[in-house]
Amino acid sequence: MDISTIERYDSQKMYKIYDNWPELARKQYEEEKEKVDFGKFSHVVFAGMGGSGAIGDIFAAILSKTDTHVEVIKGYLLPKTVNSNSLVVITSVSGNTDETVNILKSAAKINCKLIAFSSGGKIEEFCKKNVINYKKIPIIHSPRASFPLFLYGILNVLEPFLPIKKEDIITSINNLEKQKEKISSMNLNDKNPSISLAKWISSTPIIYYPWGLQASAIRFKNSLQENVKLHAITEDVIESCHNGIVAWDEPSNIQPILIQGDKDYFKTKERWNVLKEFFSLKEIKYYEVINNDENILSKLMNLIYFLDYTTIYKAIMLKRDPTPVEPINFIKRKLDT
């Protein structure tokens, strides 16, 4: 693995954007943006697909210890529970995501609090025409590569009502910088943990996670599919112990990856230990990814950064260009006709 090999297959130099994730995050968070404070609300809906949906998953994790009811919608329909006490947050990096545009139009017809984020497109046009709170955030390279710009840009704008300390947000960016030293293209050797995991993956991964780390697992699955063009599966570790575990009774070439936090709930830790014992008895090889960060934002972002870079390295190892997503474009063309 060297830069010339990466550039041979990474036609649009996605890796360079990932090398700059900490800087992009810091710039968006520190940039002067008009804050938005919607006052009191008891219900918040985050609407978005793909990487934008993963942003909603992160906010759901941040808000999970509050009294606010949180929903992440990845589809066309707005929940019927949305009312004047609800805040709907629309996110589409491209600004043209069909499902998200539909949610925006539905929310605009209801007496709810509403704000939208995009890089332009149909969402910007609709918001300006209908005088809806709208914030424009730039796209760099592709929606998935632009992830830190949107996450930290939204954190910047919505800061007044988020139950997260400013120092925790800054800590998460500082930790991204530390992570960069280990996983970026400036460290292409066997000590790079993203390269190590990329080498280990040889078939279809099944990604186990506890609920609090769901955002990182789903994002990893999505990036394996988009960047590596590889099938991947996600399973909640607790739920899987009631069903999915039975499939391991037969030989399989599926590879378990266990995403854990050192502060996981004690009953979840107990379940991890039982699962690993079972895998050992069955002689099933598994890979552990353990994060030690203190706050949930830092934990999720460092996992996403580490796992996303793994998918870029894996794509290069398989001589695949991580950027093109022609099947997605096929779907979009069909929807536009």
Buried (B, 14 or more C-beta within 10 A) or exposed (E): BEEEEBBEBBEBBBBBBBBBBBBBBBBBBEEEBEEBEBEEBEBBBBBBBBBBBBBBBBBBBBBEEEEBBBBBBBEEEBBEEBEEBBBBBBBBBBBBBBBBBBBBBBBBEBEBBBBBBBBBBBBBBBBEEEEBBBBBBEBBBBBBBBBBBBBBBBBBBBBEBBEBEEEBBBBBBBBBEEBBEBBBBEBBEEEBBBBBBBBBBEEBBBBBBBBBBBBBBBBBBBBBBBBBBBEBBBBBBBEBBEEBBEEBEEEBEBBBBBBBBEBBEEEBBEBBEEBBEEBEEEEBEBBEBEBEBBBBBBBBBBBBBBBBBBBBBBBBBEEBBBBBBEEEEEEBEEEEE
